[in-house]
Amino acid sequence: MGFERLSERYRELQAYVGWDEEDVRRIVACAPRLEPYLPALIDDFYAEIECHPDARKVITGGPQQIERLKATLLRWVRDLFGGSYDEAYVEGRWRVGWRHVEIGLDQVFTNVALSRLRAGMCTALQETWHGSPRELAESVRSLNKLLDLDLAIIEDAYQAEYVGRLQRTERLATLGQVAGGVAHELRNPLNVVKTSVYYLLNARNPTPEKRAEHLLRIERQVELADGVITTLSNFAKMPVATMRPTPVEPCVREALEASPPGNGIRLALDLPVSLPQALADGNQLRIVFGNLIRNARDAMAQGGQLSISASQVDGMLEVAIADTGVGIPEADLFQILEPLYSTKARGLGLGLAIVRAILDKSGGSLRVESELGRGSVFTVRLMAAPAEKESE
């Protein structure tokens, strides 16, 4: 947050608590009364920190650091009673919160420490007051307003910096996960390509069949690597869905052509032609079905049955893609739709996240049921397109 914007925010907070020139006058008048008590209040402040390990652990410089901190706190308290609450004042308070995040001090200790300092200053005012009780009460009220404003700015800075650092840490962690996944996915095809290139460069008089075999291997591995990059690109830049009436059956068949079940997998289709069309983006719907078909195929390495059925339920279209594969552990069912989470030895863990992102944007949903050793059912739920009115 820019410090000019911060000053505006501070003025908003002042208005919120009803801070005015009378408050300023009372605070400035309190300064000479409290000045003799400040050293003792600050000594008490740091003596109490010594009693709490979680607060004390951030002080790593020994007695010299404590003396420097005492001098800083003394300036901070004197600024409270200086009467000038301009941009420089607010910036100084903001930096306190920022610094607490940097040294790892929990904000709760700032809150209770300020409460202890507040109590000490109020007690000192009461002991030295010679005016009317009403004036004392008004001065204490003004002091509480000012301390609350300080605490609000410090806490605002703390939260902003803490959240900012947390987000940066999470971004770095995510980047590490993505980098690791991409490296894993690309290294295998690149190794195969490298091996075939080495053969083609060094083999003595290879047969035409061998040359063709290695060229095909290179082509397949390049396609695999391109698929990894396409998956990342699809997830990072998911296009806006173009919603229009879309027949489900052709989308399923085109997805099957692009991702055939493979040897040892029986295919059972139940896609009634009487079903209404879905209200969806056909291109994105093919991505949904393609990802789910590939997942089902990968779950049946030893063969099995892939069943795809469609029905209308409660005005919605449901397409169930069921396999008789290994199943998914119950603990993983709650995480498999999250980006970068995968139960496979190889994989970026983006396929199901893409499916969910597409369906969320299309007003649809995905339901997962699975049993270890018996298989899984992924049910895609889509909005049905309104029936076209017959022309009169």
C-alpha beads as a LAMMPS data file, in Angstrom:
LAMMPS data file: protein, C-alpha beads

392 atoms
391 bonds

1 atom types
1 bond types

-500.0 500.0 xlo xhi
-500.0 500.0 ylo yhi
-500.0 500.0 zlo zhi

Masses

1 110.0

Atoms # bond

1 1 1 0.000 0.000 0.000
2 1 1 1.376 3.448 -0.955
3 1 1 1.950 5.766 1.977
4 1 1 -0.261 8.442 0.426
5 1 1 -3.106 5.929 0.300
6 1 1 -2.198 4.865 3.834
7 1 1 -2.633 8.446 5.072
8 1 1 -6.084 8.526 3.498
9 1 1 -6.904 5.282 5.236
10 1 1 -5.701 6.697 8.570
11 1 1 -7.925 9.750 8.128
12 1 1 -10.860 7.435 7.444
13 1 1 -10.112 5.585 10.675
14 1 1 -9.822 8.872 12.569
15 1 1 -13.264 9.852 11.341
16 1 1 -14.591 6.440 12.314
17 1 1 -13.532 6.822 15.963
18 1 1 -14.524 10.505 16.071
19 1 1 -10.991 11.902 16.374
20 1 1 -10.911 15.715 16.295
21 1 1 -8.811 18.749 17.285
22 1 1 -10.001 18.530 20.901
23 1 1 -8.481 15.065 21.082
24 1 1 -5.206 16.461 19.750
25 1 1 -5.232 19.243 22.352
26 1 1 -5.857 16.789 25.210
27 1 1 -3.115 14.398 24.050
28 1 1 -0.526 17.181 23.756
29 1 1 -1.479 18.431 27.255
30 1 1 -0.828 14.935 28.657
31 1 1 2.780 14.834 27.429
32 1 1 4.458 16.701 30.342
33 1 1 2.461 14.689 32.908
34 1 1 3.562 11.339 31.429
35 1 1 7.163 12.171 30.489
36 1 1 8.654 11.360 33.953
37 1 1 6.920 7.948 33.911
38 1 1 8.005 6.832 30.445
39 1 1 11.375 5.203 31.319
40 1 1 9.721 3.039 34.012
41 1 1 6.861 2.105 31.676
42 1 1 9.310 1.060 28.965
43 1 1 11.429 -0.950 31.433
44 1 1 8.249 -2.739 32.528
45 1 1 7.339 -3.338 28.866
46 1 1 10.568 -5.244 28.157
47 1 1 10.702 -6.932 31.559
48 1 1 7.354 -8.545 30.768
49 1 1 8.642 -9.751 27.388
50 1 1 11.351 -11.656 29.262
51 1 1 8.602 -13.705 30.934
52 1 1 7.172 -14.989 27.620
53 1 1 9.423 -17.257 25.501
54 1 1 7.439 -16.806 22.272
55 1 1 7.875 -13.047 22.486
56 1 1 11.439 -13.161 23.850
57 1 1 12.713 -15.438 21.051
58 1 1 12.674 -12.588 18.512
59 1 1 15.223 -10.650 20.583
60 1 1 18.482 -12.246 19.485
61 1 1 20.949 -9.390 20.054
62 1 1 21.183 -9.544 23.837
63 1 1 21.230 -6.509 26.199
64 1 1 22.493 -4.113 23.516
65 1 1 19.520 -4.871 21.261
66 1 1 17.130 -4.398 24.192
67 1 1 18.640 -0.968 24.899
68 1 1 18.193 0.011 21.247
69 1 1 14.607 -1.255 21.308
70 1 1 13.914 0.745 24.466
71 1 1 15.170 3.910 22.775
72 1 1 12.975 3.172 19.738
73 1 1 9.919 2.585 21.933
74 1 1 10.601 5.829 23.821
75 1 1 10.577 7.760 20.529
76 1 1 7.391 5.942 19.501
77 1 1 5.622 6.955 22.744
78 1 1 6.839 10.560 22.514
79 1 1 5.531 10.719 18.941
80 1 1 2.137 9.693 20.318
81 1 1 1.984 12.931 22.281
82 1 1 3.626 15.146 19.658
83 1 1 0.353 16.337 18.151
84 1 1 1.400 15.735 14.518
85 1 1 -0.359 12.784 12.895
86 1 1 0.751 13.296 9.330
87 1 1 1.981 10.929 6.610
88 1 1 5.379 10.464 8.283
89 1 1 3.658 9.495 11.543
90 1 1 1.447 6.939 9.844
91 1 1 4.362 5.533 7.834
92 1 1 6.307 4.974 11.062
93 1 1 3.392 3.053 12.586
94 1 1 2.993 0.985 9.439
95 1 1 6.662 0.015 9.515
96 1 1 6.222 -1.355 13.046
97 1 1 3.761 -3.960 11.769
98 1 1 5.949 -4.733 8.768
99 1 1 8.975 -5.201 11.033
100 1 1 7.086 -7.579 13.321
101 1 1 6.431 -9.905 10.384
102 1 1 10.094 -9.699 9.374
103 1 1 11.327 -10.773 12.830
104 1 1 8.585 -13.371 13.289
105 1 1 6.721 -11.741 16.201
106 1 1 3.117 -12.888 16.478
107 1 1 0.729 -9.925 16.285
108 1 1 -1.026 -11.109 19.447
109 1 1 2.002 -10.029 21.499
110 1 1 1.773 -6.532 20.011
111 1 1 -1.864 -6.355 21.090
112 1 1 -1.259 -7.421 24.698
113 1 1 1.973 -5.416 25.035
114 1 1 0.175 -2.275 23.922
115 1 1 -2.611 -3.082 26.369
116 1 1 -0.027 -3.228 29.184
117 1 1 1.512 0.088 28.067
118 1 1 -1.950 1.630 27.819
119 1 1 -2.781 0.578 31.387
120 1 1 0.489 2.060 32.655
121 1 1 -0.088 5.416 30.962
122 1 1 -3.691 5.637 32.185
123 1 1 -2.552 4.875 35.759
124 1 1 0.140 7.567 35.512
125 1 1 -2.429 10.110 34.309
126 1 1 -4.746 9.305 37.205
127 1 1 -1.932 9.660 39.754
128 1 1 -0.815 13.061 38.439
129 1 1 -4.188 14.572 37.583
130 1 1 -5.205 17.767 39.349
131 1 1 -8.129 18.792 37.190
132 1 1 -11.732 17.670 37.161
133 1 1 -12.669 13.985 36.893
134 1 1 -14.535 14.803 33.700
135 1 1 -11.419 16.245 32.071
136 1 1 -9.460 13.158 33.157
137 1 1 -12.064 10.845 31.619
138 1 1 -11.989 12.829 28.360
139 1 1 -8.184 12.731 28.247
140 1 1 -8.149 8.958 28.852
141 1 1 -10.754 8.555 26.119
142 1 1 -8.612 10.556 23.680
143 1 1 -5.562 8.480 24.598
144 1 1 -7.506 5.253 23.984
145 1 1 -8.649 6.528 20.594
146 1 1 -5.073 7.315 19.604
147 1 1 -3.713 3.973 20.783
148 1 1 -6.511 2.122 18.998
149 1 1 -5.685 4.003 15.793
150 1 1 -2.022 3.083 16.161
151 1 1 -2.893 -0.530 16.771
152 1 1 -5.202 -0.579 13.743
153 1 1 -2.436 0.684 11.441
154 1 1 0.150 -1.696 12.913
155 1 1 -2.200 -4.651 12.567
156 1 1 -3.179 -3.628 9.038
157 1 1 0.497 -3.547 8.066
158 1 1 1.110 -6.865 9.800
159 1 1 -1.735 -8.588 7.984
160 1 1 -0.820 -7.117 4.591
161 1 1 2.838 -8.119 4.892
162 1 1 2.051 -11.519 6.399
163 1 1 -0.449 -12.389 3.672
164 1 1 1.915 -11.063 1.006
165 1 1 4.773 -13.235 2.254
166 1 1 2.493 -16.246 2.572
167 1 1 1.280 -15.811 -1.004
168 1 1 4.840 -15.453 -2.261
169 1 1 5.819 -18.623 -0.403
170 1 1 2.830 -20.492 -1.826
171 1 1 3.627 -19.275 -5.342
172 1 1 7.201 -20.486 -4.994
173 1 1 5.988 -23.838 -3.642
174 1 1 3.533 -24.157 -6.532
175 1 1 6.224 -23.191 -9.012
176 1 1 8.441 -25.890 -7.517
177 1 1 5.674 -28.465 -7.859
178 1 1 4.972 -27.475 -11.461
179 1 1 8.671 -27.436 -12.345
180 1 1 9.148 -30.871 -10.775
181 1 1 6.113 -32.270 -12.576
182 1 1 7.109 -30.815 -15.941
183 1 1 10.689 -32.047 -15.538
184 1 1 9.448 -35.533 -14.697
185 1 1 6.999 -35.605 -17.599
186 1 1 9.433 -34.262 -20.197
187 1 1 12.571 -36.120 -19.107
188 1 1 11.226 -39.572 -20.084
189 1 1 10.264 -38.727 -23.686
190 1 1 13.470 -36.707 -24.112
191 1 1 15.524 -39.695 -22.969
192 1 1 13.765 -41.914 -25.507
193 1 1 14.369 -39.320 -28.241
194 1 1 18.021 -39.071 -27.218
195 1 1 18.433 -42.863 -27.396
196 1 1 16.848 -43.083 -30.850
197 1 1 18.869 -40.145 -32.177
198 1 1 22.054 -41.796 -30.894
199 1 1 21.103 -45.017 -32.691
200 1 1 20.336 -43.217 -35.963
201 1 1 23.612 -41.302 -35.824
202 1 1 25.840 -44.218 -34.874
203 1 1 24.285 -47.415 -36.205
204 1 1 26.177 -48.987 -39.074
205 1 1 23.938 -49.704 -42.017
206 1 1 20.591 -49.791 -40.140
207 1 1 17.770 -51.462 -42.008
208 1 1 14.955 -49.292 -43.364
209 1 1 12.646 -50.962 -40.833
210 1 1 14.910 -49.996 -37.927
211 1 1 15.213 -46.427 -39.174
212 1 1 11.432 -46.184 -39.486
213 1 1 10.970 -47.708 -36.031
214 1 1 13.220 -45.132 -34.373
215 1 1 11.726 -42.240 -36.301
216 1 1 8.265 -43.326 -35.165
217 1 1 9.521 -43.547 -31.579
218 1 1 10.831 -39.984 -31.835
219 1 1 7.511 -38.802 -33.278
220 1 1 5.500 -40.465 -30.486
221 1 1 7.697 -39.003 -27.763
222 1 1 7.529 -35.520 -29.284
223 1 1 3.734 -35.847 -29.250
224 1 1 3.878 -36.861 -25.577
225 1 1 6.022 -33.834 -24.726
226 1 1 3.705 -31.592 -26.732
227 1 1 0.759 -33.021 -24.786
228 1 1 2.376 -31.982 -21.490
229 1 1 2.862 -28.425 -22.755
230 1 1 -0.694 -28.329 -24.139
231 1 1 -2.090 -29.495 -20.804
232 1 1 -0.273 -26.716 -18.968
233 1 1 -1.374 -24.157 -21.551
234 1 1 -5.001 -25.311 -21.396
235 1 1 -5.008 -25.008 -17.627
236 1 1 -3.263 -21.626 -17.483
237 1 1 -5.350 -20.021 -20.252
238 1 1 -8.726 -21.702 -20.150
239 1 1 -10.780 -19.936 -22.861
240 1 1 -14.202 -18.545 -22.068
241 1 1 -16.850 -21.150 -22.801
242 1 1 -19.125 -20.566 -25.788
243 1 1 -22.397 -21.951 -24.503
244 1 1 -24.706 -23.369 -27.122
245 1 1 -26.886 -26.489 -27.565
246 1 1 -24.450 -29.375 -28.023
247 1 1 -25.257 -33.054 -28.612
248 1 1 -23.421 -35.239 -26.097
249 1 1 -23.076 -38.416 -28.147
250 1 1 -20.783 -36.987 -30.894
251 1 1 -18.575 -35.341 -28.238
252 1 1 -18.116 -38.673 -26.478
253 1 1 -17.336 -40.517 -29.719
254 1 1 -14.814 -37.867 -30.827
255 1 1 -13.124 -38.064 -27.423
256 1 1 -12.949 -41.857 -27.799
257 1 1 -11.372 -41.508 -31.244
258 1 1 -8.742 -39.134 -29.851
259 1 1 -8.129 -41.343 -26.783
260 1 1 -9.032 -44.948 -27.715
261 1 1 -9.437 -47.325 -24.751
262 1 1 -6.622 -49.624 -25.935
263 1 1 -6.062 -53.363 -25.957
264 1 1 -7.737 -55.467 -23.307
265 1 1 -10.431 -52.874 -22.509
266 1 1 -14.017 -53.589 -23.509
267 1 1 -16.193 -50.609 -24.362
268 1 1 -19.887 -50.348 -23.485
269 1 1 -21.849 -47.309 -24.661
270 1 1 -25.360 -46.297 -23.665
271 1 1 -26.016 -42.896 -25.253
272 1 1 -29.726 -42.642 -26.113
273 1 1 -30.433 -40.489 -29.162
274 1 1 -33.605 -39.269 -27.421
275 1 1 -31.621 -37.274 -24.855
276 1 1 -31.846 -33.482 -25.106
277 1 1 -28.719 -31.542 -26.034
278 1 1 -26.426 -30.114 -23.389
279 1 1 -25.924 -26.380 -22.954
280 1 1 -22.147 -26.383 -23.209
281 1 1 -19.052 -25.550 -25.239
282 1 1 -18.510 -28.543 -27.531
283 1 1 -14.740 -28.110 -27.760
284 1 1 -14.359 -27.930 -23.993
285 1 1 -16.784 -30.820 -23.495
286 1 1 -14.516 -33.006 -25.636
287 1 1 -11.610 -32.055 -23.350
288 1 1 -13.696 -33.112 -20.330
289 1 1 -14.602 -36.494 -21.800
290 1 1 -11.085 -37.036 -23.165
291 1 1 -9.472 -36.489 -19.758
292 1 1 -11.938 -38.799 -18.010
293 1 1 -11.564 -41.524 -20.653
294 1 1 -7.761 -41.388 -20.370
295 1 1 -8.015 -41.607 -16.575
296 1 1 -10.278 -44.661 -16.866
297 1 1 -7.922 -46.277 -19.380
298 1 1 -4.882 -45.640 -17.160
299 1 1 -6.693 -47.219 -14.206
300 1 1 -7.085 -50.490 -16.166
301 1 1 -3.510 -51.384 -17.080
302 1 1 -4.460 -55.085 -16.901
303 1 1 -7.623 -54.650 -18.944
304 1 1 -11.256 -54.271 -17.939
305 1 1 -14.428 -52.554 -19.052
306 1 1 -15.044 -48.897 -19.836
307 1 1 -18.742 -48.009 -19.649
308 1 1 -20.094 -44.641 -20.772
309 1 1 -23.772 -43.917 -20.256
310 1 1 -25.934 -40.805 -20.453
311 1 1 -29.297 -40.003 -18.903
312 1 1 -31.498 -37.101 -17.908
313 1 1 -31.899 -36.575 -14.159
314 1 1 -33.893 -33.737 -12.578
315 1 1 -33.721 -31.647 -15.734
316 1 1 -29.946 -32.061 -16.030
317 1 1 -27.882 -34.331 -18.279
318 1 1 -25.600 -36.841 -16.598
319 1 1 -22.795 -38.652 -18.385
320 1 1 -21.209 -41.433 -16.304
321 1 1 -17.762 -42.749 -17.230
322 1 1 -17.122 -45.964 -15.288
323 1 1 -14.107 -48.248 -15.209
324 1 1 -13.303 -51.552 -13.536
325 1 1 -9.798 -50.466 -12.613
326 1 1 -7.786 -50.197 -9.421
327 1 1 -10.035 -47.617 -7.755
328 1 1 -9.059 -44.559 -5.719
329 1 1 -8.270 -44.575 -1.978
330 1 1 -10.914 -42.769 0.066
331 1 1 -8.324 -40.329 1.424
332 1 1 -7.478 -39.235 -2.139
333 1 1 -11.077 -38.642 -3.240
334 1 1 -11.108 -35.229 -1.579
335 1 1 -7.917 -34.090 -3.329
336 1 1 -7.890 -35.557 -6.830
337 1 1 -9.666 -32.508 -8.297
338 1 1 -6.993 -30.151 -6.958
339 1 1 -4.310 -28.861 -9.354
340 1 1 -0.954 -30.697 -9.196
341 1 1 -2.370 -33.588 -7.172
342 1 1 -2.001 -36.971 -8.846
343 1 1 -2.274 -40.584 -7.738
344 1 1 -0.263 -41.708 -10.765
345 1 1 3.470 -42.335 -10.780
346 1 1 3.613 -40.083 -13.836
347 1 1 1.415 -37.100 -14.417
348 1 1 1.103 -33.404 -13.676
349 1 1 -2.166 -33.791 -11.808
350 1 1 -3.933 -31.219 -13.993
351 1 1 -6.392 -33.369 -15.967
352 1 1 -9.173 -33.491 -13.369
353 1 1 -8.499 -29.901 -12.322
354 1 1 -9.107 -28.867 -15.946
355 1 1 -12.299 -30.931 -16.008
356 1 1 -13.573 -29.216 -12.877
357 1 1 -12.597 -25.748 -14.142
358 1 1 -14.503 -26.300 -17.411
359 1 1 -17.590 -27.652 -15.668
360 1 1 -17.583 -24.864 -13.062
361 1 1 -17.565 -22.247 -15.836
362 1 1 -20.317 -24.099 -17.687
363 1 1 -22.696 -24.421 -14.744
364 1 1 -21.979 -28.138 -14.483
365 1 1 -20.347 -30.348 -11.876
366 1 1 -18.396 -33.561 -11.412
367 1 1 -19.192 -36.356 -8.959
368 1 1 -16.674 -39.096 -8.134
369 1 1 -17.391 -42.514 -6.635
370 1 1 -14.754 -45.182 -6.245
371 1 1 -13.968 -48.446 -4.521
372 1 1 -10.492 -49.886 -4.247
373 1 1 -10.055 -52.930 -6.442
374 1 1 -13.425 -52.486 -8.165
375 1 1 -13.153 -49.252 -10.108
376 1 1 -14.431 -45.690 -10.295
377 1 1 -17.347 -43.744 -11.726
378 1 1 -16.946 -40.097 -12.775
379 1 1 -20.328 -38.507 -13.412
380 1 1 -20.431 -35.291 -15.440
381 1 1 -23.530 -33.223 -14.757
382 1 1 -24.490 -30.686 -17.455
383 1 1 -27.253 -28.182 -17.996
384 1 1 -29.766 -29.304 -20.593
385 1 1 -30.341 -26.906 -23.474
386 1 1 -33.858 -25.492 -23.640
387 1 1 -36.066 -27.297 -26.138
388 1 1 -36.454 -25.420 -29.382
389 1 1 -39.949 -24.078 -29.960
390 1 1 -41.646 -25.446 -33.028
391 1 1 -42.507 -22.788 -35.575
392 1 1 -46.198 -22.176 -35.991

Bonds

1 1 1 2
2 1 2 3
3 1 3 4
4 1 4 5
5 1 5 6
6 1 6 7
7 1 7 8
8 1 8 9
9 1 9 10
10 1 10 11
11 1 11 12
12 1 12 13
13 1 13 14
14 1 14 15
15 1 15 16
16 1 16 17
17 1 17 18
18 1 18 19
19 1 19 20
20 1 20 21
21 1 21 22
22 1 22 23
23 1 23 24
24 1 24 25
25 1 25 26
26 1 26 27
27 1 27 28
28 1 28 29
29 1 29 30
30 1 30 31
31 1 31 32
32 1 32 33
33 1 33 34
34 1 34 35
35 1 35 36
36 1 36 37
37 1 37 38
38 1 38 39
39 1 39 40
40 1 40 41
41 1 41 42
42 1 42 43
43 1 43 44
44 1 44 45
45 1 45 46
46 1 46 47
47 1 47 48
48 1 48 49
49 1 49 50
50 1 50 51
51 1 51 52
52 1 52 53
53 1 53 54
54 1 54 55
55 1 55 56
56 1 56 57
57 1 57 58
58 1 58 59
59 1 59 60
60 1 60 61
61 1 61 62
62 1 62 63
63 1 63 64
64 1 64 65
65 1 65 66
66 1 66 67
67 1 67 68
68 1 68 69
69 1 69 70
70 1 70 71
71 1 71 72
72 1 72 73
73 1 73 74
74 1 74 75
75 1 75 76
76 1 76 77
77 1 77 78
78 1 78 79
79 1 79 80
80 1 80 81
81 1 81 82
82 1 82 83
83 1 83 84
84 1 84 85
85 1 85 86
86 1 86 87
87 1 87 88
88 1 88 89
89 1 89 90
90 1 90 91
91 1 91 92
92 1 92 93
93 1 93 94
94 1 94 95
95 1 95 96
96 1 96 97
97 1 97 98
98 1 98 99
99 1 99 100
100 1 100 101
101 1 101 102
102 1 102 103
103 1 103 104
104 1 104 105
105 1 105 106
106 1 106 107
107 1 107 108
108 1 108 109
109 1 109 110
110 1 110 111
111 1 111 112
112 1 112 113
113 1 113 114
114 1 114 115
115 1 115 116
116 1 116 117
117 1 117 118
118 1 118 119
119 1 119 120
120 1 120 121
121 1 121 122
122 1 122 123
123 1 123 124
124 1 124 125
125 1 125 126
126 1 126 127
127 1 127 128
128 1 128 129
129 1 129 130
130 1 130 131
131 1 131 132
132 1 132 133
133 1 133 134
134 1 134 135
135 1 135 136
136 1 136 137
137 1 137 138
138 1 138 139
139 1 139 140
140 1 140 141
141 1 141 142
142 1 142 143
143 1 143 144
144 1 144 145
145 1 145 146
146 1 146 147
147 1 147 148
148 1 148 149
149 1 149 150
150 1 150 151
151 1 151 152
152 1 152 153
153 1 153 154
154 1 154 155
155 1 155 156
156 1 156 157
157 1 157 158
158 1 158 159
159 1 159 160
160 1 160 161
161 1 161 162
162 1 162 163
163 1 163 164
164 1 164 165
165 1 165 166
166 1 166 167
167 1 167 168
168 1 168 169
169 1 169 170
170 1 170 171
171 1 171 172
172 1 172 173
173 1 173 174
174 1 174 175
175 1 175 176
176 1 176 177
177 1 177 178
178 1 178 179
179 1 179 180
180 1 180 181
181 1 181 182
182 1 182 183
183 1 183 184
184 1 184 185
185 1 185 186
186 1 186 187
187 1 187 188
188 1 188 189
189 1 189 190
190 1 190 191
191 1 191 192
192 1 192 193
193 1 193 194
194 1 194 195
195 1 195 196
196 1 196 197
197 1 197 198
198 1 198 199
199 1 199 200
200 1 200 201
201 1 201 202
202 1 202 203
203 1 203 204
204 1 204 205
205 1 205 206
206 1 206 207
207 1 207 208
208 1 208 209
209 1 209 210
210 1 210 211
211 1 211 212
212 1 212 213
213 1 213 214
214 1 214 215
215 1 215 216
216 1 216 217
217 1 217 218
218 1 218 219
219 1 219 220
220 1 220 221
221 1 221 222
222 1 222 223
223 1 223 224
224 1 224 225
225 1 225 226
226 1 226 227
227 1 227 228
228 1 228 229
229 1 229 230
230 1 230 231
231 1 231 232
232 1 232 233
233 1 233 234
234 1 234 235
235 1 235 236
236 1 236 237
237 1 237 238
238 1 238 239
239 1 239 240
240 1 240 241
241 1 241 242
242 1 242 243
243 1 243 244
244 1 244 245
245 1 245 246
246 1 246 247
247 1 247 248
248 1 248 249
249 1 249 250
250 1 250 251
251 1 251 252
252 1 252 253
253 1 253 254
254 1 254 255
255 1 255 256
256 1 256 257
257 1 257 258
258 1 258 259
259 1 259 260
260 1 260 261
261 1 261 262
262 1 262 263
263 1 263 264
264 1 264 265
265 1 265 266
266 1 266 267
267 1 267 268
268 1 268 269
269 1 269 270
270 1 270 271
271 1 271 272
272 1 272 273
273 1 273 274
274 1 274 275
275 1 275 276
276 1 276 277
277 1 277 278
278 1 278 279
279 1 279 280
280 1 280 281
281 1 281 282
282 1 282 283
283 1 283 284
284 1 284 285
285 1 285 286
286 1 286 287
287 1 287 288
288 1 288 289
289 1 289 290
290 1 290 291
291 1 291 292
292 1 292 293
293 1 293 294
294 1 294 295
295 1 295 296
296 1 296 297
297 1 297 298
298 1 298 299
299 1 299 300
300 1 300 301
301 1 301 302
302 1 302 303
303 1 303 304
304 1 304 305
305 1 305 306
306 1 306 307
307 1 307 308
308 1 308 309
309 1 309 310
310 1 310 311
311 1 311 312
312 1 312 313
313 1 313 314
314 1 314 315
315 1 315 316
316 1 316 317
317 1 317 318
318 1 318 319
319 1 319 320
320 1 320 321
321 1 321 322
322 1 322 323
323 1 323 324
324 1 324 325
325 1 325 326
326 1 326 327
327 1 327 328
328 1 328 329
329 1 329 330
330 1 330 331
331 1 331 332
332 1 332 333
333 1 333 334
334 1 334 335
335 1 335 336
336 1 336 337
337 1 337 338
338 1 338 339
339 1 339 340
340 1 340 341
341 1 341 342
342 1 342 343
343 1 343 344
344 1 344 345
345 1 345 346
346 1 346 347
347 1 347 348
348 1 348 349
349 1 349 350
350 1 350 351
351 1 351 352
352 1 352 353
353 1 353 354
354 1 354 355
355 1 355 356
356 1 356 357
357 1 357 358
358 1 358 359
359 1 359 360
360 1 360 361
361 1 361 362
362 1 362 363
363 1 363 364
364 1 364 365
365 1 365 366
366 1 366 367
367 1 367 368
368 1 368 369
369 1 369 370
370 1 370 371
371 1 371 372
372 1 372 373
373 1 373 374
374 1 374 375
375 1 375 376
376 1 376 377
377 1 377 378
378 1 378 379
379 1 379 380
380 1 380 381
381 1 381 382
382 1 382 383
383 1 383 384
384 1 384 385
385 1 385 386
386 1 386 387
387 1 387 388
388 1 388 389
389 1 389 390
390 1 390 391
391 1 391 392
